[in-house]
Amino acid sequence: MKKVNIGAPGFEYDEGDPEGFRAGMFRPGPGLGAAKLGLSVYEIPPGQSLCPYHFEYGEEEWLLVLDGEATVRHPGGEEVLAAWDLTCFPPGPEGAHEVRNDSAETIRILMFSDIVTPTATSYPDSGKIGIWTGDKEDDVMVHRSSKVGYFSGEPRLEQGE
């Protein structure tokens, strides 16, 4: 049996994250051999958000506040969740959310979901769609405005066949 202690996680920060979206992440699942459920513990410093406002098309996500107070934006407005508050974000627009730290202290949250591949994520504020295929080479983030026609770029059409 493999195990980890989420009470003392080794958070990783992505240096490429812009100001306003800097959060540390601990993702134990791969090391435990998890395949169907994903779990991450996040450390969110004051003034930062976990990620932009979004919703998943294929995954249900759960949020548990471990320490501090998290501000959660959702389709009905905003709400502050305290330590040990738990909520669920269903797939689709009704599950849209953003998790922020509007407090003066670093907060910790735990998020878990089922793992669905392929799947898509919508970002309503910026008009983006992310497609996650399970193959990083084929994953894309696009603006909705970049839509192309179904047959766009097909070689047979370009050759006049």
N, C-alpha and C positions, 0 to 999 in steps of 0.2 A: 504494500500500500504506500502510495506517495502522499505527502501532506505538506502544507504551507501554513504559516501563521499570518493571518491578515491583520493582526493587531500591531505588527511591526513590519510593514511592507517596505520594500526598496522602491521608492517612486522614481520613475524615469520622466524627465522633462524633454520635450522636443524643442531644440534651439530655434527651429524654423517657425514656431508658433508666434503669431503677432501679439503685440501688447493688447490686452483685453481678453485673450484666449489662451493664457498660459496656465496649464494645470499639470500636476504630476500624475502619472498613471502606474498602477501595478496590476498586471494581468496574469494571474496564476494558472489559468486553464491549460495553456499549451504544455507547461511543465508537469501538469497532473495527468495529461493524456485526455483532456476533455474534448468531446467532439460535437455534442448536441446543445450544450448550454455554455454561454459566455458570462464571465463575471470580471468586473474591474473595480478596483478601489481607487478613488481619485482624491487628490489633495488640491484644493482650490484656494489660492491666496486671495487676500482682499482685493476687490475691484476686478476680478477675473471671471470669465465664463468658461464652462467646460467646452462648449462648442456653440456654433450659431443655432438659432431657432430652426427646428427641423422636425420632420416625422419620417417614420419608416413605413415602407409599403409592405414588407414581409415579416417584420419582427415585432414582437411585443417586448417592451422594455419596462423594467421595474427599477425604482429608486428607493434606497434606504439611506437616510441621513445618519451617519455614525457620530459626528461631532460637530457642533456649531449649528448655524442656521443658514439654510440654502434658500435663495429666492428662486422660485420656479415660475417661469412664464409659460402659459398654456392658452388654448383658444378662448377661455373664459376670462382671462386677465392674468394676475400675478398672485402668488401666495407664498408665504414664508413657512418653510418646514423646519421643525426643530429636531434635535437628536432623537432618533428611534422612530421618527415619522416615516411612513412607507406609502408609496403611491405607485400606480401602474399607468403606463402610456400604451394604449392599444395601437395596432397598426392603422395607418391612414391619417387623414387630416385631424380627426378628433384626438389623436395622440400627440399632436405637435407640442414641442417643449424646448425650453432653454433653461439650463441650470446655472445660476450666478451666485457669486459671493458678494453681497452688498454690505457685509459686516466688516469690522475692523480686525477680525481674527481669522486665521486660516481654518478652513472647514474640511471635513472628510465625508465623502459619500461612497456608497457602494451601489453599483448598477449591475443588473444581470438581465439576460434575455436568452431567447432561443437563438440558435445560429442558423440562418437561412442563406443559402447561396444557390442561385443568384438572387439578388435583391436590389432594391433601389431606395434612395433617400431623397426627399424633397426639401428644399430650403426656400420657403415662401418669401422671406424678406429680400433675398438676392436673386430669386428666379432661377436657381440652379437645381439640377438633378444629378445625383451621384449614382452610378451603376457599379455594383460590386459583384464580380463574376466568380471570385475564388482564384482568379489568375491575375496578379497585379499588372501584367502587360496589357490585359484587356479591360481593366477597371478604368472608368472615365468620370470626369466631373465636367458638365457642360451647362451653359445657359440655355434655358428653354428657347430663347430667340434664335439659337443656332440650328433649329430643326431643318432637316433636309427631307426631300421626298423619298419615298420607299425605294425607288429605282435609281436615285441619284448616284452617279459614279459607276454604274454597272458597265463593264467593258463591252458587252454585246450591244448596248444601246449607243455607246460612243462610236462604235465601228459601223453603225447603220444596219445591224442585223435585225 
